[in-house]
Amino acid sequence: MKEQIITASPDVMGGTPVFAGTRVPVQTLLDYLKGGESIGDFLEGFPTVSRDQVVAFLEEAEDQIIKLVV
């Protein structure tokens, strides 16, 4: 079984999807990237999120997009 990348619980950030084991919303990463910031910048600002979590999230997003297109 894969380790969870993101979680959502009404008890954590009102149910906003966050990186598992943190209170950091996934949307924050997307906002950083859309704003031209790097993954390194994001990780520096949110040290509770690991590089492995970010990479796993992006890989899963890529897989989902490819499934939609194919």
Residue frames relative to the residue before (quaternion, step in Angstrom):
aa qw qx qy qz dx dy dz
M 1.0000 0.0000 0.0000 0.0000 0.00 0.00 0.00
K 0.4663 -0.6834 0.4946 0.2663 3.55 -1.00 0.89
E 0.4796 -0.6298 0.5239 0.3144 3.51 -1.17 0.64
Q 0.5222 -0.6446 0.4545 0.3244 3.58 -0.99 0.80
I 0.3101 -0.7442 0.5678 0.1664 3.53 -1.01 0.90
I 0.7911 0.0667 -0.0175 0.6078 3.53 0.96 -0.93
T 0.1284 -0.7661 0.6246 0.0799 3.52 -1.25 0.50
A 0.0953 -0.7607 0.6371 0.0798 3.52 -1.30 0.34
S 0.1061 0.7803 -0.6034 0.1257 3.53 -0.74 1.11
P 0.5394 -0.6306 0.4395 0.3439 3.59 -0.94 0.76
D 0.6526 0.5330 -0.3056 0.4435 3.58 1.20 -0.53
V 0.7309 0.3407 -0.2105 0.5527 3.61 1.24 -0.31
M 0.8461 -0.1153 0.0267 0.5198 3.54 -0.59 1.21
G 0.6241 -0.5987 0.3275 0.3804 3.57 1.05 0.80
G 0.7159 -0.4561 0.2513 0.4652 3.59 1.13 0.59
T 0.4074 0.7012 -0.4787 0.3364 3.58 1.28 0.11
P 0.4853 -0.6537 0.4781 0.3295 3.63 -0.89 0.80
V 0.0230 -0.8001 0.5979 -0.0435 3.57 -0.77 1.10
F 0.5886 -0.5148 0.4602 0.4203 3.55 -1.29 0.26
A 0.5681 -0.6343 0.4066 0.3310 3.57 -0.85 1.03
G 0.8248 0.2178 -0.1898 0.4860 3.54 -0.99 0.96
T 0.7083 0.3736 -0.2551 0.5419 3.59 1.30 0.15
R 0.4014 -0.6539 0.5625 0.3081 3.51 -1.37 -0.17
V 0.4487 0.6940 -0.4366 0.3555 3.57 1.24 0.47
P 0.3661 -0.7479 0.5090 0.2180 3.61 -0.52 1.14
V 0.5405 -0.6081 0.4796 0.3286 3.56 -1.08 0.80
Q 0.5953 0.5866 -0.3579 0.4163 3.59 1.05 -0.74
T 0.5878 0.5771 -0.3735 0.4265 3.59 1.09 -0.59
L 0.6282 0.5123 -0.3341 0.4810 3.60 0.98 -0.78
L 0.6686 0.5011 -0.3073 0.4555 3.58 0.84 -0.94
D 0.6362 0.5221 -0.3245 0.4662 3.58 1.01 -0.78
Y 0.6253 0.5307 -0.3321 0.4660 3.59 0.98 -0.82
L 0.7002 0.4753 -0.2756 0.4560 3.56 0.80 -1.03
K 0.6447 0.5099 -0.3194 0.4714 3.61 0.98 -0.80
G 0.6862 0.4875 -0.2667 0.4695 3.55 1.12 -0.69
G 0.5846 -0.6188 0.3537 0.3876 3.58 1.28 0.07
E 0.4725 0.6576 -0.4481 0.3789 3.57 1.28 0.20
S 0.4682 -0.6739 0.4949 0.2859 3.57 -1.21 0.44
I 0.6497 -0.4676 0.4078 0.4392 3.53 -1.33 0.16
G 0.6185 0.5561 -0.3349 0.4427 3.58 1.02 -0.78
D 0.6338 0.5194 -0.3258 0.4715 3.58 1.01 -0.81
F 0.6450 0.5206 -0.3137 0.4633 3.55 0.96 -0.89
L 0.6873 0.4888 -0.2864 0.4546 3.57 0.82 -1.00
E 0.6161 0.5390 -0.3447 0.4594 3.57 1.08 -0.67
G 0.7044 0.4635 -0.2556 0.4729 3.56 1.02 -0.82
F 0.7879 0.2018 -0.0842 0.5757 3.56 1.17 -0.59
P 0.0893 -0.8685 0.4864 0.0339 3.59 0.48 1.20
T 0.5724 0.5843 -0.4000 0.4134 3.62 1.18 -0.16
V 0.6357 0.4680 -0.3236 0.5217 3.58 1.29 -0.22
S 0.3044 -0.7635 0.5405 0.1796 3.58 -0.90 0.89
R 0.6225 -0.5194 0.4260 0.4014 3.55 -1.25 0.43
D 0.6204 0.5525 -0.3430 0.4385 3.60 1.00 -0.77
Q 0.6388 0.5174 -0.3275 0.4658 3.60 1.00 -0.77
V 0.6567 0.5076 -0.3122 0.4621 3.58 0.91 -0.90
V 0.6689 0.4939 -0.3011 0.4669 3.58 0.85 -0.96
A 0.6522 0.5116 -0.3167 0.4612 3.60 0.90 -0.87
F 0.6380 0.5207 -0.3235 0.4660 3.59 0.99 -0.82
L 0.6874 0.4812 -0.2855 0.4629 3.59 0.85 -0.96
E 0.6351 0.5173 -0.3279 0.4707 3.60 1.03 -0.73
E 0.6535 0.4994 -0.3117 0.4759 3.58 0.98 -0.82
A 0.6318 0.5178 -0.3279 0.4744 3.60 0.99 -0.79
E 0.6358 0.5247 -0.3202 0.4669 3.58 0.98 -0.85
D 0.6504 0.5189 -0.3128 0.4580 3.60 0.90 -0.93
Q 0.6699 0.5036 -0.2997 0.4559 3.58 0.92 -0.89
I 0.6449 0.5128 -0.3180 0.4690 3.59 1.00 -0.80
I 0.6500 0.5153 -0.3153 0.4611 3.57 0.91 -0.89
K 0.6350 0.5273 -0.3291 0.4587 3.60 0.99 -0.80
L 0.6498 0.5206 -0.3189 0.4529 3.59 1.04 -0.71
V 0.7014 0.4816 -0.2564 0.4587 3.56 1.03 -0.83
V 0.7036 0.4788 -0.2689 0.4510 3.58 0.97 -0.83
